Amino acid sequence: MQELAERVKERRKELDISQAALAEQVGVHQTMISAIERGDKAPSVAVLDRIQRVLGVELLPVPTTGTVA
């Protein structure tokens, strides 16, 4: 999960997008993006898919159900 956290944060910064802006585009609260970037929370499959779409990159292969471990 830490690798995902680092990749989300790195890509978001490359695109010069704030956590708040990413959260708004993904449809979650900014605290959720912060928790994902710290590695404190794993996103659901749906949230991971939306993050990847907004960031324009595949961070991890998206499973079909559950959360990303």
N, C-alpha and C positions, 0 to 999 in steps of 0.2 A: 504494500500500500504506500510505502514511503516513496518508491519510484514514481508512482502515479502522482503523488503530491508534488514532487519536484518538477515533473513534466508539465503539470497544469500551470504551476506558478511561472515556470520559465517561458512557456509559450504565451501566457497572458501578458507577461512583461515585454516579450518580443513584439507583440501587437500593440503595446502601449494602451492596454485596457485596464481600467481599475477593477477591483473586486466587485464594487457596487454595479458597475456597468455590465460585467460578465454575469453577475447574479440576475440582473434585470432581464438580460437577453435569454438566459437559461430558464428563468421562471422560479428561482429560489431566492432565499434571503441571503444577504451578503455574509452573514455569519456562517452559513453552510459552505460557501466558497472558501472562507477563511479556514474552517475546520478541515475541509478536503485538502487544502494546501499545506496545512500543518501535519497531515496524516492522522488526525484525530477521528475522522469519520470517513467511511467508505460510501461513495455515491451509489444510489440505486442504478440499475441498468439504464433506466429512462433518463436519469440525470446525466450519467456518463455520456450517453448518446448525444444529448443536447449540448453538453460542454464540448465534445469533439466537433460537432457541427459548427458551433460558434467560433471555436478556435481554428477550424479548418484543418484539423490534423487528427489522425488516429493515434490516441495515446495508449490504448490497450485494445485488444480485440473485445468487442462487446458480447458478453454472454446473452443468452436469450431470456433468462429470468434471474431474480434475486438481486444481490448486491455484489459489488466488486470487492474481493478480499485483498 
